[in-house]
């Protein structure tokens, strides 16, 4: 998770969770706690897909929805959720699923 200050300047990058080869459990509370601790004005989250498939899973979609809802309540915008593989990436923002 990356925390940003005004003008989207990166102020902190944090590891929220380390999962297994096929799953990780992350609660929005943990994500936003890191943002609150450093007084962030926005966040972006990213994770990898060791499978090499950059398309989001159903779990990725659900987590993004939860983070978007929490973002609105906390008034800390979620700028993007990015999935990274060895050869590609997927951006929820670029795909129009966040912030547009």
N, C-alpha and C positions, 0 to 999 in steps of 0.2 A: 504494500500500500504506500502511496506517495501522498504527502501532505503539502499543500501549497498556501502561500500567502498572497497578498495583493498582486495583481498582474500575473497570476499563475506562476509565481516564482517558487521553485522547489525549495522547501525548507526541511523536509525529512523524508527518508525512505525507510519503511519498517517491514520486517517479516512478521506477519500475523499468525501464520500456521504453516506447518510442514506436514504434508500428507503422505499417503502411500502411493504406489504406482497407479492406483485406480481411484482414489478418493481422498478428500480432505473435508473436514467439518469446520466451517467458519460462521460465526454469528455476527450480525451487524453491530452488536454491542461492542465486540472486540475491535472492529474496524474503526468505529467512530470514537472509541475511547482514545485510541492513538491520535486521532485528529484533534480531539478536544485538548489532550495533554500539551500539544504544541501550538494551540490556538490557530489551527488551520482554517482558511476561508474556503477551501475546496479540497477534494481528494480524487485520486484515480487508483484503481486496483488492477492488478495483473496476476496471472498465474500461467503455468505451463501445462501443456498436454504432451506427456511423453510418448503417446501413441503416434504423434506426428499429424494428427487430424486437428486442424485449427477451428473447425466449425464448433459452435457452442453445443454442449449437451443440454438436456432438459434441466438438469441440476444447475448448470451455469445460467440458464435463462431464469430459473426461479430465484437463484441467489442475486442476480442482477435486479430483478423486480423488488426483492426485499431491501437491497441497498438503496434503490431509488426511493422507495417509500420512506425509509429511515432518513435519507438525505433531505427530503422535503420537511420532515418533522424537525430535524436538527438544524435546518437552514445552513447546511454545509453541502454545496452542490457536488454530485458525483460527475466528474468530467468524462470519465471513460472506464470501461472494464475491458481489458485487453487479454486475449489468450495467445500465448506464444508457443510455437513449435520450433524445431530445428531449422525448418526451411520457410516458414510463413508465420503469419499472425492474423488474428481476427479482432476487429475493433467494434464494440457495440455502438460507439458514437458514429463511426464512419458508416455503419449500416443503418443509421437513423433510429436506433432503439434506445438511445440516451440523449438527452439534452437538446434535441432539435425541435 
